Amino acid sequence: MGKSKMVIYKAKGGRPALAIKTEGGTVLLTQQQVTLIFNVQKAAISKHVNNIFASRELSRAGTVSKMETVQNEGRRKIIRKIEYYNLDLVLFIIFITKKVKRKLTIML
């Protein structure tokens, strides 16, 4: 894998709003970050991602990376494996989300 970088976007007042990992010429976002960016529930993102993989339009192996991260929980340090979505998958989620919203608007 290529060199990994972290880009931090700050909100007004200088507080970190979103930290985006970049690696191998693509951005990597966690599912939680995708929910924050698009203001949707985690279940909706999971549903879209599962449908994308079920349709075989993208493959999990080519678009999802699992990386270990250390989280402090009280006095303990816990190592968790977190899934990161690459830019291809994030763009596909945007496309699907907009398509679903258009269908709902037409139906109403």
Phi and psi restraints in degrees (range 20) as a CNS / XPLOR table:
assign (resid 1 and name C) (resid 2 and name N)
       (resid 2 and name CA) (resid 2 and name C) 1.0 -77.6 20.0 2
assign (resid 2 and name N) (resid 2 and name CA)
       (resid 2 and name C) (resid 3 and name N) 1.0 -177.6 20.0 2
assign (resid 2 and name C) (resid 3 and name N)
       (resid 3 and name CA) (resid 3 and name C) 1.0 -69.6 20.0 2
assign (resid 3 and name N) (resid 3 and name CA)
       (resid 3 and name C) (resid 4 and name N) 1.0 136.4 20.0 2
assign (resid 3 and name C) (resid 4 and name N)
       (resid 4 and name CA) (resid 4 and name C) 1.0 -99.6 20.0 2
assign (resid 4 and name N) (resid 4 and name CA)
       (resid 4 and name C) (resid 5 and name N) 1.0 138.4 20.0 2
assign (resid 4 and name C) (resid 5 and name N)
       (resid 5 and name CA) (resid 5 and name C) 1.0 -130.2 20.0 2
assign (resid 5 and name N) (resid 5 and name CA)
       (resid 5 and name C) (resid 6 and name N) 1.0 162.5 20.0 2
assign (resid 5 and name C) (resid 6 and name N)
       (resid 6 and name CA) (resid 6 and name C) 1.0 -125.8 20.0 2
assign (resid 6 and name N) (resid 6 and name CA)
       (resid 6 and name C) (resid 7 and name N) 1.0 126.5 20.0 2
assign (resid 6 and name C) (resid 7 and name N)
       (resid 7 and name CA) (resid 7 and name C) 1.0 -110.1 20.0 2
assign (resid 7 and name N) (resid 7 and name CA)
       (resid 7 and name C) (resid 8 and name N) 1.0 126.5 20.0 2
assign (resid 7 and name C) (resid 8 and name N)
       (resid 8 and name CA) (resid 8 and name C) 1.0 -111.2 20.0 2
assign (resid 8 and name N) (resid 8 and name CA)
       (resid 8 and name C) (resid 9 and name N) 1.0 120.9 20.0 2
assign (resid 8 and name C) (resid 9 and name N)
       (resid 9 and name CA) (resid 9 and name C) 1.0 -94.5 20.0 2
assign (resid 9 and name N) (resid 9 and name CA)
       (resid 9 and name C) (resid 10 and name N) 1.0 133.6 20.0 2
assign (resid 9 and name C) (resid 10 and name N)
       (resid 10 and name CA) (resid 10 and name C) 1.0 -109.0 20.0 2
assign (resid 10 and name N) (resid 10 and name CA)
       (resid 10 and name C) (resid 11 and name N) 1.0 143.7 20.0 2
assign (resid 10 and name C) (resid 11 and name N)
       (resid 11 and name CA) (resid 11 and name C) 1.0 -83.2 20.0 2
assign (resid 11 and name N) (resid 11 and name CA)
       (resid 11 and name C) (resid 12 and name N) 1.0 175.9 20.0 2
assign (resid 11 and name C) (resid 12 and name N)
       (resid 12 and name CA) (resid 12 and name C) 1.0 -57.0 20.0 2
assign (resid 12 and name N) (resid 12 and name CA)
       (resid 12 and name C) (resid 13 and name N) 1.0 141.0 20.0 2
assign (resid 12 and name C) (resid 13 and name N)
       (resid 13 and name CA) (resid 13 and name C) 1.0 90.3 20.0 2
assign (resid 13 and name N) (resid 13 and name CA)
       (resid 13 and name C) (resid 14 and name N) 1.0 -2.0 20.0 2
assign (resid 13 and name C) (resid 14 and name N)
       (resid 14 and name CA) (resid 14 and name C) 1.0 85.1 20.0 2
assign (resid 14 and name N) (resid 14 and name CA)
       (resid 14 and name C) (resid 15 and name N) 1.0 0.2 20.0 2
assign (resid 14 and name C) (resid 15 and name N)
       (resid 15 and name CA) (resid 15 and name C) 1.0 -73.2 20.0 2
assign (resid 15 and name N) (resid 15 and name CA)
       (resid 15 and name C) (resid 16 and name N) 1.0 139.6 20.0 2
assign (resid 15 and name C) (resid 16 and name N)
       (resid 16 and name CA) (resid 16 and name C) 1.0 -61.7 20.0 2
assign (resid 16 and name N) (resid 16 and name CA)
       (resid 16 and name C) (resid 17 and name N) 1.0 131.2 20.0 2
assign (resid 16 and name C) (resid 17 and name N)
       (resid 17 and name CA) (resid 17 and name C) 1.0 -105.6 20.0 2
assign (resid 17 and name N) (resid 17 and name CA)
       (resid 17 and name C) (resid 18 and name N) 1.0 -39.3 20.0 2
assign (resid 17 and name C) (resid 18 and name N)
       (resid 18 and name CA) (resid 18 and name C) 1.0 -156.6 20.0 2
assign (resid 18 and name N) (resid 18 and name CA)
       (resid 18 and name C) (resid 19 and name N) 1.0 127.7 20.0 2
assign (resid 18 and name C) (resid 19 and name N)
       (resid 19 and name CA) (resid 19 and name C) 1.0 -107.6 20.0 2
assign (resid 19 and name N) (resid 19 and name CA)
       (resid 19 and name C) (resid 20 and name N) 1.0 119.6 20.0 2
assign (resid 19 and name C) (resid 20 and name N)
       (resid 20 and name CA) (resid 20 and name C) 1.0 -111.3 20.0 2
assign (resid 20 and name N) (resid 20 and name CA)
       (resid 20 and name C) (resid 21 and name N) 1.0 127.9 20.0 2
assign (resid 20 and name C) (resid 21 and name N)
       (resid 21 and name CA) (resid 21 and name C) 1.0 -85.8 20.0 2
assign (resid 21 and name N) (resid 21 and name CA)
       (resid 21 and name C) (resid 22 and name N) 1.0 137.0 20.0 2
assign (resid 21 and name C) (resid 22 and name N)
       (resid 22 and name CA) (resid 22 and name C) 1.0 -121.1 20.0 2
assign (resid 22 and name N) (resid 22 and name CA)
       (resid 22 and name C) (resid 23 and name N) 1.0 138.7 20.0 2
assign (resid 22 and name C) (resid 23 and name N)
       (resid 23 and name CA) (resid 23 and name C) 1.0 -158.0 20.0 2
assign (resid 23 and name N) (resid 23 and name CA)
       (resid 23 and name C) (resid 24 and name N) 1.0 135.7 20.0 2
assign (resid 23 and name C) (resid 24 and name N)
       (resid 24 and name CA) (resid 24 and name C) 1.0 59.6 20.0 2
assign (resid 24 and name N) (resid 24 and name CA)
       (resid 24 and name C) (resid 25 and name N) 1.0 33.3 20.0 2
assign (resid 24 and name C) (resid 25 and name N)
       (resid 25 and name CA) (resid 25 and name C) 1.0 80.7 20.0 2
assign (resid 25 and name N) (resid 25 and name CA)
       (resid 25 and name C) (resid 26 and name N) 1.0 13.5 20.0 2
assign (resid 25 and name C) (resid 26 and name N)
       (resid 26 and name CA) (resid 26 and name C) 1.0 -137.6 20.0 2
assign (resid 26 and name N) (resid 26 and name CA)
       (resid 26 and name C) (resid 27 and name N) 1.0 162.2 20.0 2
assign (resid 26 and name C) (resid 27 and name N)
       (resid 27 and name CA) (resid 27 and name C) 1.0 -90.7 20.0 2
assign (resid 27 and name N) (resid 27 and name CA)
       (resid 27 and name C) (resid 28 and name N) 1.0 154.1 20.0 2
assign (resid 27 and name C) (resid 28 and name N)
       (resid 28 and name CA) (resid 28 and name C) 1.0 -128.0 20.0 2
assign (resid 28 and name N) (resid 28 and name CA)
       (resid 28 and name C) (resid 29 and name N) 1.0 122.9 20.0 2
assign (resid 28 and name C) (resid 29 and name N)
       (resid 29 and name CA) (resid 29 and name C) 1.0 -122.7 20.0 2
assign (resid 29 and name N) (resid 29 and name CA)
       (resid 29 and name C) (resid 30 and name N) 1.0 142.2 20.0 2
assign (resid 29 and name C) (resid 30 and name N)
       (resid 30 and name CA) (resid 30 and name C) 1.0 -78.2 20.0 2
assign (resid 30 and name N) (resid 30 and name CA)
       (resid 30 and name C) (resid 31 and name N) 1.0 164.2 20.0 2
assign (resid 30 and name C) (resid 31 and name N)
       (resid 31 and name CA) (resid 31 and name C) 1.0 -59.3 20.0 2
assign (resid 31 and name N) (resid 31 and name CA)
       (resid 31 and name C) (resid 32 and name N) 1.0 -39.0 20.0 2
assign (resid 31 and name C) (resid 32 and name N)
       (resid 32 and name CA) (resid 32 and name C) 1.0 -61.2 20.0 2
assign (resid 32 and name N) (resid 32 and name CA)
       (resid 32 and name C) (resid 33 and name N) 1.0 -41.7 20.0 2
assign (resid 32 and name C) (resid 33 and name N)
       (resid 33 and name CA) (resid 33 and name C) 1.0 -64.3 20.0 2
assign (resid 33 and name N) (resid 33 and name CA)
       (resid 33 and name C) (resid 34 and name N) 1.0 -39.8 20.0 2
assign (resid 33 and name C) (resid 34 and name N)
       (resid 34 and name CA) (resid 34 and name C) 1.0 -63.0 20.0 2
assign (resid 34 and name N) (resid 34 and name CA)
       (resid 34 and name C) (resid 35 and name N) 1.0 -40.5 20.0 2
assign (resid 34 and name C) (resid 35 and name N)
       (resid 35 and name CA) (resid 35 and name C) 1.0 -64.3 20.0 2
assign (resid 35 and name N) (resid 35 and name CA)
       (resid 35 and name C) (resid 36 and name N) 1.0 -37.0 20.0 2
assign (resid 35 and name C) (resid 36 and name N)
       (resid 36 and name CA) (resid 36 and name C) 1.0 -68.0 20.0 2
assign (resid 36 and name N) (resid 36 and name CA)
       (resid 36 and name C) (resid 37 and name N) 1.0 -43.5 20.0 2
assign (resid 36 and name C) (resid 37 and name N)
       (resid 37 and name CA) (resid 37 and name C) 1.0 -63.8 20.0 2
assign (resid 37 and name N) (resid 37 and name CA)
       (resid 37 and name C) (resid 38 and name N) 1.0 -44.3 20.0 2
assign (resid 37 and name C) (resid 38 and name N)
       (resid 38 and name CA) (resid 38 and name C) 1.0 -98.8 20.0 2
assign (resid 38 and name N) (resid 38 and name CA)
       (resid 38 and name C) (resid 39 and name N) 1.0 0.7 20.0 2
assign (resid 38 and name C) (resid 39 and name N)
       (resid 39 and name CA) (resid 39 and name C) 1.0 53.5 20.0 2
assign (resid 39 and name N) (resid 39 and name CA)
       (resid 39 and name C) (resid 40 and name N) 1.0 51.1 20.0 2
assign (resid 39 and name C) (resid 40 and name N)
       (resid 40 and name CA) (resid 40 and name C) 1.0 -129.5 20.0 2
assign (resid 40 and name N) (resid 40 and name CA)
       (resid 40 and name C) (resid 41 and name N) 1.0 164.2 20.0 2
assign (resid 40 and name C) (resid 41 and name N)
       (resid 41 and name CA) (resid 41 and name C) 1.0 -74.3 20.0 2
assign (resid 41 and name N) (resid 41 and name CA)
       (resid 41 and name C) (resid 42 and name N) 1.0 152.4 20.0 2
assign (resid 41 and name C) (resid 42 and name N)
       (resid 42 and name CA) (resid 42 and name C) 1.0 -58.6 20.0 2
assign (resid 42 and name N) (resid 42 and name CA)
       (resid 42 and name C) (resid 43 and name N) 1.0 -38.1 20.0 2
assign (resid 42 and name C) (resid 43 and name N)
       (resid 43 and name CA) (resid 43 and name C) 1.0 -62.1 20.0 2
assign (resid 43 and name N) (resid 43 and name CA)
       (resid 43 and name C) (resid 44 and name N) 1.0 -36.0 20.0 2
assign (resid 43 and name C) (resid 44 and name N)
       (resid 44 and name CA) (resid 44 and name C) 1.0 -66.4 20.0 2
assign (resid 44 and name N) (resid 44 and name CA)
       (resid 44 and name C) (resid 45 and name N) 1.0 -42.4 20.0 2
assign (resid 44 and name C) (resid 45 and name N)
       (resid 45 and name CA) (resid 45 and name C) 1.0 -64.4 20.0 2
assign (resid 45 and name N) (resid 45 and name CA)
       (resid 45 and name C) (resid 46 and name N) 1.0 -44.5 20.0 2
assign (resid 45 and name C) (resid 46 and name N)
       (resid 46 and name CA) (resid 46 and name C) 1.0 -58.3 20.0 2
assign (resid 46 and name N) (resid 46 and name CA)
       (resid 46 and name C) (resid 47 and name N) 1.0 -43.9 20.0 2
assign (resid 46 and name C) (resid 47 and name N)
       (resid 47 and name CA) (resid 47 and name C) 1.0 -61.8 20.0 2
assign (resid 47 and name N) (resid 47 and name CA)
       (resid 47 and name C) (resid 48 and name N) 1.0 -47.1 20.0 2
assign (resid 47 and name C) (resid 48 and name N)
       (resid 48 and name CA) (resid 48 and name C) 1.0 -62.4 20.0 2
assign (resid 48 and name N) (resid 48 and name CA)
       (resid 48 and name C) (resid 49 and name N) 1.0 -44.9 20.0 2
assign (resid 48 and name C) (resid 49 and name N)
       (resid 49 and name CA) (resid 49 and name C) 1.0 -62.8 20.0 2
assign (resid 49 and name N) (resid 49 and name CA)
       (resid 49 and name C) (resid 50 and name N) 1.0 -45.8 20.0 2
assign (resid 49 and name C) (resid 50 and name N)
       (resid 50 and name CA) (resid 50 and name C) 1.0 -61.6 20.0 2
assign (resid 50 and name N) (resid 50 and name CA)
       (resid 50 and name C) (resid 51 and name N) 1.0 -40.0 20.0 2
assign (resid 50 and name C) (resid 51 and name N)
       (resid 51 and name CA) (resid 51 and name C) 1.0 -65.8 20.0 2
assign (resid 51 and name N) (resid 51 and name CA)
       (resid 51 and name C) (resid 52 and name N) 1.0 -38.2 20.0 2
assign (resid 51 and name C) (resid 52 and name N)
       (resid 52 and name CA) (resid 52 and name C) 1.0 -61.9 20.0 2
assign (resid 52 and name N) (resid 52 and name CA)
       (resid 52 and name C) (resid 53 and name N) 1.0 -45.6 20.0 2
assign (resid 52 and name C) (resid 53 and name N)
       (resid 53 and name CA) (resid 53 and name C) 1.0 -70.2 20.0 2
assign (resid 53 and name N) (resid 53 and name CA)
       (resid 53 and name C) (resid 54 and name N) 1.0 -37.2 20.0 2
assign (resid 53 and name C) (resid 54 and name N)
       (resid 54 and name CA) (resid 54 and name C) 1.0 -64.6 20.0 2
assign (resid 54 and name N) (resid 54 and name CA)
       (resid 54 and name C) (resid 55 and name N) 1.0 -33.2 20.0 2
assign (resid 54 and name C) (resid 55 and name N)
       (resid 55 and name CA) (resid 55 and name C) 1.0 -79.0 20.0 2
assign (resid 55 and name N) (resid 55 and name CA)
       (resid 55 and name C) (resid 56 and name N) 1.0 -10.3 20.0 2
assign (resid 55 and name C) (resid 56 and name N)
       (resid 56 and name CA) (resid 56 and name C) 1.0 64.0 20.0 2
assign (resid 56 and name N) (resid 56 and name CA)
       (resid 56 and name C) (resid 57 and name N) 1.0 23.1 20.0 2
assign (resid 56 and name C) (resid 57 and name N)
       (resid 57 and name CA) (resid 57 and name C) 1.0 -74.5 20.0 2
assign (resid 57 and name N) (resid 57 and name CA)
       (resid 57 and name C) (resid 58 and name N) 1.0 -30.1 20.0 2
assign (resid 57 and name C) (resid 58 and name N)
       (resid 58 and name CA) (resid 58 and name C) 1.0 -136.9 20.0 2
assign (resid 58 and name N) (resid 58 and name CA)
       (resid 58 and name C) (resid 59 and name N) 1.0 157.4 20.0 2
assign (resid 58 and name C) (resid 59 and name N)
       (resid 59 and name CA) (resid 59 and name C) 1.0 -107.6 20.0 2
assign (resid 59 and name N) (resid 59 and name CA)
       (resid 59 and name C) (resid 60 and name N) 1.0 146.5 20.0 2
assign (resid 59 and name C) (resid 60 and name N)
       (resid 60 and name CA) (resid 60 and name C) 1.0 -60.6 20.0 2
assign (resid 60 and name N) (resid 60 and name CA)
       (resid 60 and name C) (resid 61 and name N) 1.0 -41.7 20.0 2
assign (resid 60 and name C) (resid 61 and name N)
       (resid 61 and name CA) (resid 61 and name C) 1.0 -61.3 20.0 2
assign (resid 61 and name N) (resid 61 and name CA)
       (resid 61 and name C) (resid 62 and name N) 1.0 -33.5 20.0 2
assign (resid 61 and name C) (resid 62 and name N)
       (resid 62 and name CA) (resid 62 and name C) 1.0 -89.9 20.0 2
assign (resid 62 and name N) (resid 62 and name CA)
       (resid 62 and name C) (resid 63 and name N) 1.0 -9.8 20.0 2
assign (resid 62 and name C) (resid 63 and name N)
       (resid 63 and name CA) (resid 63 and name C) 1.0 -127.5 20.0 2
assign (resid 63 and name N) (resid 63 and name CA)
       (resid 63 and name C) (resid 64 and name N) 1.0 -9.3 20.0 2
assign (resid 63 and name C) (resid 64 and name N)
       (resid 64 and name CA) (resid 64 and name C) 1.0 -122.6 20.0 2
assign (resid 64 and name N) (resid 64 and name CA)
       (resid 64 and name C) (resid 65 and name N) 1.0 131.2 20.0 2
assign (resid 64 and name C) (resid 65 and name N)
       (resid 65 and name CA) (resid 65 and name C) 1.0 -118.4 20.0 2
assign (resid 65 and name N) (resid 65 and name CA)
       (resid 65 and name C) (resid 66 and name N) 1.0 136.6 20.0 2
assign (resid 65 and name C) (resid 66 and name N)
       (resid 66 and name CA) (resid 66 and name C) 1.0 -103.0 20.0 2
assign (resid 66 and name N) (resid 66 and name CA)
       (resid 66 and name C) (resid 67 and name N) 1.0 127.4 20.0 2
assign (resid 66 and name C) (resid 67 and name N)
       (resid 67 and name CA) (resid 67 and name C) 1.0 -131.3 20.0 2
assign (resid 67 and name N) (resid 67 and name CA)
       (resid 67 and name C) (resid 68 and name N) 1.0 147.0 20.0 2
assign (resid 67 and name C) (resid 68 and name N)
       (resid 68 and name CA) (resid 68 and name C) 1.0 -84.5 20.0 2
assign (resid 68 and name N) (resid 68 and name CA)
       (resid 68 and name C) (resid 69 and name N) 1.0 141.0 20.0 2
assign (resid 68 and name C) (resid 69 and name N)
       (resid 69 and name CA) (resid 69 and name C) 1.0 -135.4 20.0 2
assign (resid 69 and name N) (resid 69 and name CA)
       (resid 69 and name C) (resid 70 and name N) 1.0 148.9 20.0 2
assign (resid 69 and name C) (resid 70 and name N)
       (resid 70 and name CA) (resid 70 and name C) 1.0 -100.6 20.0 2
assign (resid 70 and name N) (resid 70 and name CA)
       (resid 70 and name C) (resid 71 and name N) 1.0 126.9 20.0 2
assign (resid 70 and name C) (resid 71 and name N)
       (resid 71 and name CA) (resid 71 and name C) 1.0 -119.0 20.0 2
assign (resid 71 and name N) (resid 71 and name CA)
       (resid 71 and name C) (resid 72 and name N) 1.0 137.3 20.0 2
assign (resid 71 and name C) (resid 72 and name N)
       (resid 72 and name CA) (resid 72 and name C) 1.0 -88.3 20.0 2
assign (resid 72 and name N) (resid 72 and name CA)
       (resid 72 and name C) (resid 73 and name N) 1.0 123.4 20.0 2
assign (resid 72 and name C) (resid 73 and name N)
       (resid 73 and name CA) (resid 73 and name C) 1.0 -124.5 20.0 2
assign (resid 73 and name N) (resid 73 and name CA)
       (resid 73 and name C) (resid 74 and name N) 1.0 98.8 20.0 2
assign (resid 73 and name C) (resid 74 and name N)
       (resid 74 and name CA) (resid 74 and name C) 1.0 67.4 20.0 2
assign (resid 74 and name N) (resid 74 and name CA)
       (resid 74 and name C) (resid 75 and name N) 1.0 -125.6 20.0 2
assign (resid 74 and name C) (resid 75 and name N)
       (resid 75 and name CA) (resid 75 and name C) 1.0 -93.3 20.0 2
assign (resid 75 and name N) (resid 75 and name CA)
       (resid 75 and name C) (resid 76 and name N) 1.0 -3.8 20.0 2
assign (resid 75 and name C) (resid 76 and name N)
       (resid 76 and name CA) (resid 76 and name C) 1.0 -94.7 20.0 2
assign (resid 76 and name N) (resid 76 and name CA)
       (resid 76 and name C) (resid 77 and name N) 1.0 147.0 20.0 2
assign (resid 76 and name C) (resid 77 and name N)
       (resid 77 and name CA) (resid 77 and name C) 1.0 -106.1 20.0 2
assign (resid 77 and name N) (resid 77 and name CA)
       (resid 77 and name C) (resid 78 and name N) 1.0 121.1 20.0 2
assign (resid 77 and name C) (resid 78 and name N)
       (resid 78 and name CA) (resid 78 and name C) 1.0 -110.4 20.0 2
assign (resid 78 and name N) (resid 78 and name CA)
       (resid 78 and name C) (resid 79 and name N) 1.0 132.0 20.0 2
assign (resid 78 and name C) (resid 79 and name N)
       (resid 79 and name CA) (resid 79 and name C) 1.0 -96.7 20.0 2
assign (resid 79 and name N) (resid 79 and name CA)
       (resid 79 and name C) (resid 80 and name N) 1.0 122.3 20.0 2
assign (resid 79 and name C) (resid 80 and name N)
       (resid 80 and name CA) (resid 80 and name C) 1.0 -121.4 20.0 2
assign (resid 80 and name N) (resid 80 and name CA)
       (resid 80 and name C) (resid 81 and name N) 1.0 147.1 20.0 2
assign (resid 80 and name C) (resid 81 and name N)
       (resid 81 and name CA) (resid 81 and name C) 1.0 -93.2 20.0 2
assign (resid 81 and name N) (resid 81 and name CA)
       (resid 81 and name C) (resid 82 and name N) 1.0 121.8 20.0 2
assign (resid 81 and name C) (resid 82 and name N)
       (resid 82 and name CA) (resid 82 and name C) 1.0 -112.6 20.0 2
assign (resid 82 and name N) (resid 82 and name CA)
       (resid 82 and name C) (resid 83 and name N) 1.0 135.9 20.0 2
assign (resid 82 and name C) (resid 83 and name N)
       (resid 83 and name CA) (resid 83 and name C) 1.0 -85.5 20.0 2
assign (resid 83 and name N) (resid 83 and name CA)
       (resid 83 and name C) (resid 84 and name N) 1.0 134.7 20.0 2
assign (resid 83 and name C) (resid 84 and name N)
       (resid 84 and name CA) (resid 84 and name C) 1.0 -116.3 20.0 2
assign (resid 84 and name N) (resid 84 and name CA)
       (resid 84 and name C) (resid 85 and name N) 1.0 134.1 20.0 2
assign (resid 84 and name C) (resid 85 and name N)
       (resid 85 and name CA) (resid 85 and name C) 1.0 -95.9 20.0 2
assign (resid 85 and name N) (resid 85 and name CA)
       (resid 85 and name C) (resid 86 and name N) 1.0 135.0 20.0 2
assign (resid 85 and name C) (resid 86 and name N)
       (resid 86 and name CA) (resid 86 and name C) 1.0 -83.8 20.0 2
assign (resid 86 and name N) (resid 86 and name CA)
       (resid 86 and name C) (resid 87 and name N) 1.0 174.9 20.0 2
assign (resid 86 and name C) (resid 87 and name N)
       (resid 87 and name CA) (resid 87 and name C) 1.0 -60.0 20.0 2
assign (resid 87 and name N) (resid 87 and name CA)
       (resid 87 and name C) (resid 88 and name N) 1.0 -37.8 20.0 2
assign (resid 87 and name C) (resid 88 and name N)
       (resid 88 and name CA) (resid 88 and name C) 1.0 -56.4 20.0 2
assign (resid 88 and name N) (resid 88 and name CA)
       (resid 88 and name C) (resid 89 and name N) 1.0 -47.1 20.0 2
assign (resid 88 and name C) (resid 89 and name N)
       (resid 89 and name CA) (resid 89 and name C) 1.0 -68.7 20.0 2
assign (resid 89 and name N) (resid 89 and name CA)
       (resid 89 and name C) (resid 90 and name N) 1.0 -40.9 20.0 2
assign (resid 89 and name C) (resid 90 and name N)
       (resid 90 and name CA) (resid 90 and name C) 1.0 -61.3 20.0 2
assign (resid 90 and name N) (resid 90 and name CA)
       (resid 90 and name C) (resid 91 and name N) 1.0 -43.6 20.0 2
assign (resid 90 and name C) (resid 91 and name N)
       (resid 91 and name CA) (resid 91 and name C) 1.0 -63.6 20.0 2
assign (resid 91 and name N) (resid 91 and name CA)
       (resid 91 and name C) (resid 92 and name N) 1.0 -38.0 20.0 2
assign (resid 91 and name C) (resid 92 and name N)
       (resid 92 and name CA) (resid 92 and name C) 1.0 -65.4 20.0 2
assign (resid 92 and name N) (resid 92 and name CA)
       (resid 92 and name C) (resid 93 and name N) 1.0 -39.2 20.0 2
assign (resid 92 and name C) (resid 93 and name N)
       (resid 93 and name CA) (resid 93 and name C) 1.0 -62.0 20.0 2
assign (resid 93 and name N) (resid 93 and name CA)
       (resid 93 and name C) (resid 94 and name N) 1.0 -42.5 20.0 2
assign (resid 93 and name C) (resid 94 and name N)
       (resid 94 and name CA) (resid 94 and name C) 1.0 -58.9 20.0 2
assign (resid 94 and name N) (resid 94 and name CA)
       (resid 94 and name C) (resid 95 and name N) 1.0 -47.8 20.0 2
assign (resid 94 and name C) (resid 95 and name N)
       (resid 95 and name CA) (resid 95 and name C) 1.0 -58.6 20.0 2
assign (resid 95 and name N) (resid 95 and name CA)
       (resid 95 and name C) (resid 96 and name N) 1.0 -48.9 20.0 2
assign (resid 95 and name C) (resid 96 and name N)
       (resid 96 and name CA) (resid 96 and name C) 1.0 -63.7 20.0 2
assign (resid 96 and name N) (resid 96 and name CA)
       (resid 96 and name C) (resid 97 and name N) 1.0 -44.1 20.0 2
assign (resid 96 and name C) (resid 97 and name N)
       (resid 97 and name CA) (resid 97 and name C) 1.0 -60.9 20.0 2
assign (resid 97 and name N) (resid 97 and name CA)
       (resid 97 and name C) (resid 98 and name N) 1.0 -45.5 20.0 2
assign (resid 97 and name C) (resid 98 and name N)
       (resid 98 and name CA) (resid 98 and name C) 1.0 -65.8 20.0 2
assign (resid 98 and name N) (resid 98 and name CA)
       (resid 98 and name C) (resid 99 and name N) 1.0 -38.2 20.0 2
assign (resid 98 and name C) (resid 99 and name N)
       (resid 99 and name CA) (resid 99 and name C) 1.0 -62.8 20.0 2
assign (resid 99 and name N) (resid 99 and name CA)
       (resid 99 and name C) (resid 100 and name N) 1.0 -44.1 20.0 2
assign (resid 99 and name C) (resid 100 and name N)
       (resid 100 and name CA) (resid 100 and name C) 1.0 -64.2 20.0 2
assign (resid 100 and name N) (resid 100 and name CA)
       (resid 100 and name C) (resid 101 and name N) 1.0 -43.4 20.0 2
assign (resid 100 and name C) (resid 101 and name N)
       (resid 101 and name CA) (resid 101 and name C) 1.0 -63.6 20.0 2
assign (resid 101 and name N) (resid 101 and name CA)
       (resid 101 and name C) (resid 102 and name N) 1.0 -38.6 20.0 2
assign (resid 101 and name C) (resid 102 and name N)
       (resid 102 and name CA) (resid 102 and name C) 1.0 -63.5 20.0 2
assign (resid 102 and name N) (resid 102 and name CA)
       (resid 102 and name C) (resid 103 and name N) 1.0 -42.7 20.0 2
assign (resid 102 and name C) (resid 103 and name N)
       (resid 103 and name CA) (resid 103 and name C) 1.0 -62.4 20.0 2
assign (resid 103 and name N) (resid 103 and name CA)
       (resid 103 and name C) (resid 104 and name N) 1.0 -42.1 20.0 2
assign (resid 103 and name C) (resid 104 and name N)
       (resid 104 and name CA) (resid 104 and name C) 1.0 -64.8 20.0 2
assign (resid 104 and name N) (resid 104 and name CA)
       (resid 104 and name C) (resid 105 and name N) 1.0 -39.9 20.0 2
assign (resid 104 and name C) (resid 105 and name N)
       (resid 105 and name CA) (resid 105 and name C) 1.0 -64.1 20.0 2
assign (resid 105 and name N) (resid 105 and name CA)
       (resid 105 and name C) (resid 106 and name N) 1.0 -42.7 20.0 2
assign (resid 105 and name C) (resid 106 and name N)
       (resid 106 and name CA) (resid 106 and name C) 1.0 -65.2 20.0 2
assign (resid 106 and name N) (resid 106 and name CA)
       (resid 106 and name C) (resid 107 and name N) 1.0 -38.9 20.0 2
assign (resid 106 and name C) (resid 107 and name N)
       (resid 107 and name CA) (resid 107 and name C) 1.0 -68.8 20.0 2
assign (resid 107 and name N) (resid 107 and name CA)
       (resid 107 and name C) (resid 108 and name N) 1.0 -32.3 20.0 2
